[in-house]
């Protein structure tokens, strides 16, 4: 519900049954606005109207019925989700791009990683991550990734933090490979996850932002580069 819908629902619930004018006075909203919202709630089967002596009275369903209605709507949408995703995959030919800014935006990017249906493959740079974001990653993101059984394969450049990071592999459901070649330098992070998504994040204060590109071709291209480099590291 919107803020006004919620206000009218709670006020009407308290009054049990009342005309729009009474509900409007209680909420402080205009009568026309109140009447319009009550009719919208009626269309959603949350409110009901009854005429008494030429006056229309409104009442709303109790919270338990409202919860049952929400659950039913959620279940119906969940059942249709595969069909909706199939429509997207069939008719969308251009890559879809999302843009995120600052710590709050980067957290949203990581939340999307938790929807991955395949293992995450990451080119990772951990030396200059923002402290607030680092806390979120270790205390919230990582436990939820492990709980969701989403594994991660990670490539990181060799530095003073890399060995310590690799020691967390067993309890973090990840496998880290440290690239010692000095030509392998990162100032950003790239995550490959699925289906067909690439997330690129920048962590400096001047460029704290990220983009998520949904493109199967780009995903497959970067995954092939990741696999070749990972196999090279394994051979050492």
ABEGO torsion letter per residue (X at the ends): XBAAAAAAAAAAAAAGBBBAAAAAAAAGBBAAAAAAAAAAAAAAGABBBBBBGGBBBBBBBBAAAAAAAAAAAAAAAAAAAAAAAAAAAAABABBBBBBBBEAAAAAAAAAAAAABABBBBBBBBAAABBAAAAAAAAAAAAAAAAAAGBBBBBBBBBBAAAAAAAAAAAAAGBBBBBBABAABBBABBBBBBOBGBBBBBBABAAABBBBBBBBAAAAAAAAAAAAAAAAAAAAX
